[in-house]
Amino acid sequence: MTVEEIKRELEDMLKQEVTITMNKAKELGADVFQVRDYLYRFHPEQWKKSDNKDQPEIQEIEVTINPLKSINKTKKELQ
């Protein structure tokens, strides 16, 4: 298996795990990725203008998963 194949396999596995987690969170109405906290911290003006009823429901949030590549060099390349 090449490094590129391993990277793709890891990326696919990560996407699958995050998707499963997000779907379960939506089912439970849980904010496991702290989306509301993100809005509070990085968009405070918008947060202040609204009450919690105006905040997006977890079930309505669409998520795009773009895993970062964590394998940059092989052991052989490091030697």
Rosetta blueprint (number, residue, H / E / L):
1 M L
2 T L
3 V H
4 E H
5 E H
6 I H
7 K H
8 R H
9 E H
10 L H
11 E H
12 D H
13 M H
14 L H
15 K H
16 Q H
17 E H
18 V H
19 T H
20 I H
21 T H
22 M H
23 N H
24 K H
25 A H
26 K H
27 E H
28 L H
29 G L
30 A L
31 D L
32 V L
33 F L
34 Q L
35 V H
36 R H
37 D H
38 Y H
39 L H
40 Y H
41 R H
42 F H
43 H L
44 P H
45 E H
46 Q H
47 W H
48 K H
49 K H
50 S L
51 D L
52 N H
53 K H
54 D H
55 Q L
56 P L
57 E L
58 I H
59 Q H
60 E H
61 I L
62 E L
63 V L
64 T L
65 I L
66 N L
67 P L
68 L L
69 K L
70 S L
71 I L
72 N L
73 K L
74 T L
75 K H
76 K H
77 E H
78 L H
79 Q L
